[in-house]
């Protein structure tokens, strides 16, 4: 079988290229379908892309297909936003994540593609319904709001179990049966169903194109081993995803085709696989039993599958690269966990997938492990060994918190037990949910700034696009007249509620624009309840609908509140006026005060109730502000605590804060402590995080801790990590991941990137090569506390 080490080396040697083909064919199709229903136009455009995009089968590949015509590359989504199209001339020379672009492609984009989409994009449609104030604040530095869906949705868990187990022909059969019962006068439903059937047939035809290419290559192949592989690839592509998969190879190819087609239709970011050890295990077990594969050959197939995921890269605009830079596609995959009765579902495919991940050890897939009180000590030790040996770059999710959290959101336990992870750490039900799982990020520190200045910007900030004194929130009481931390919290609550309400207005407008301009007939065709309801996922057809708002900067705000409470209200060491004046001057004339704020006041991450319980209240206020809002798709807004790199982007627009943080510095990431402030060991940090009611954060949370290699050294290292992990889960932790790398290594990698091309890290809920991160994100990681012995 394939030499996966050679394949990995080849992938790493290639720089990503931008492919214009998707943009070309969707534009041509839309030009030809003016006046037709949006869902029909989308299906026709999807079919046009799949019929014309270049089909390649690269050397040694066993899993085939791509969203674009490059060996390593990314496509364009001009129907979402014009931003990246307007920046393409500089994308090849930008400092982080450059893409090479051919001159003729730039010309085509500038002369044919961009002009057509001016005024027609989802962002254009969404902005047209918003007041000027919200238009100005959308994704503006210092405005407190980041909206990711202006560039595309993605972030979905596909129904791979159904497509692999039944095939798209089965999906088409259900559509045709439903269509036969829909009256002719119900044109909207019929349009959706006919578009969905067209999209499924286009996906089958796309696979057939790969079968023909495999046959073409096999006919001229001189190596008999490779000829046999190409012949088998042709057979498989002619079978799946049209029909049910019956072998592991067929199953992997089926879900990869489905995944690729969904990325082409929707967006290439965070389209995720769910628990492959559940729905592919019967195929794997049958292969072993019938002698079709050895365990080693099955591992090679998984390695090829994982390598293939690294050939696609998402090309972000400048703002997106700042907030989410370094991410390829954040394709999540998870193993382990319990069923509805609480029984552990871990099996040999769980272990084999882990082995394949360790051998490949690239950024994709974003590999997660579900654990619970029922997880066997043997499996817990095995995954812990992967972490301490720095091979798997795993993240962990606690069933004992997540399943009840989903049940509390109205998901039956039987379905909640089947949960998986989307993108970074976001939660969803595979094949039954439309989540918009990372639709937006809310800057909690801005809310504190406004609470301390009667709803006005305190200063312009480091790179803020707003002036000092601008009214960005409701007018709350004069801070100089506040006499307790409760009064500060009341003002903070009012600002959070107002900012969340403003964000909902924007998100509702984006959701309406998606439904009107950009439905998804292919994805909807096999998403639970869409066909039965006759509705696309953008119109609420999925069984579960939610839109996420991530709260960013919890520990920054909590540390600031604790400092105000201690130094202003309890000890009287400084007046509120003196503190605010020092903040407005970025502590330039008040360094002794800043040192007092940093060193004498309690900090989250050290098991100190004085600050930890304030952080818990911050997140309760945030959750209350978000969950009260229904979505236009018939679901609810869900709170989460994932910042990706948004804590760095938000920090650029924020002035100095009462925690002692200076203007422009990053906020705290996810549910993690502020950089360098957690000094009492990892158990203390885990205890601090557990005091936040993580079950309320039903969209998911990210907790990241850093260790030096010396911390986990020796024969008992895996047991030490397993003990920490078990302790955190017993305390009610939802998610945990870590980096095991010394600060000196990170500093050297920043200064001499050529020496550390393979250094893989987890800056947030995803893995990335450190050298591909922006200098701002690199510096933020270096500033974090790294526990050592």
Buried (B, 14 or more C-beta within 10 A) or exposed (E): BBEBEEBBEBBEEEEBBBBBBBBBBBBBBBEEBEEBBBBBBBBBBBBBBBEBBEBBBBEBBBBBBBBBBBBBBBBBBBBBBBBBBBBBEEBBEEEBBBBBBEEEBBEBBBEBBBEBBEEEBBBBBBBEBBEEEBBEBBBBBBBBBBBBBBBBBBBBBBBBBBBBBBBBBBBBEBBEEBBEEBEEEEEBBBBBBBBBBBBBBBBBEBBBBBBEBBBBBBEEBEEEEBBEBBBBBBBBBBBBBBBBBBBBBBBBBBBBBBBBBBBBBBBBBBBBBBBBBBBBBBBBBBBBEEEBBEBEBBBBBBBBBBBBBBBBBBBBBBBBBBBBBBBBBBBBBBBBBBBEEBEBBBBBBBBBBBBBBBBBBBBBBBBBBBBBEBBEEEBBBBBBBBBBEBBBBBBBBBBBBBBBBBBEBEBEBEBBBBBBBBBBBBBBBBBBBBBBBBBBBBBBBBBBBBBBBBBBBBBBBBBBBBEBEBBBBBEBBEBEEBEEBEBBBBBBBBBBBBBBEBBBBBBBBBBBBBBBBBBBBBBBBBBBBBBEBBBBBBBBBBBBBBBBBBBBBBBBBBBBBBBBBBBBBEEEBBEBEBBBEBBBBBBEEBEEBBEBBBEEBBBBBBBBEBBBBBBBBBBBBBBBBBBEBBBBBEBBBBBBBBBBBBBBBBBBBBBBBBBBBBBBBBBBBBBBBBBBBBEBBBBBBBBBBBBBBBBBBBBBBBBBBBBBBEBBEEEEBBBBBBBBBBBBBEBBBBBBBBBBBBBEBBEBBBEEBEEBEEBBBBBBBBBBBBBBBBEBBBBBBBBBBBBEE
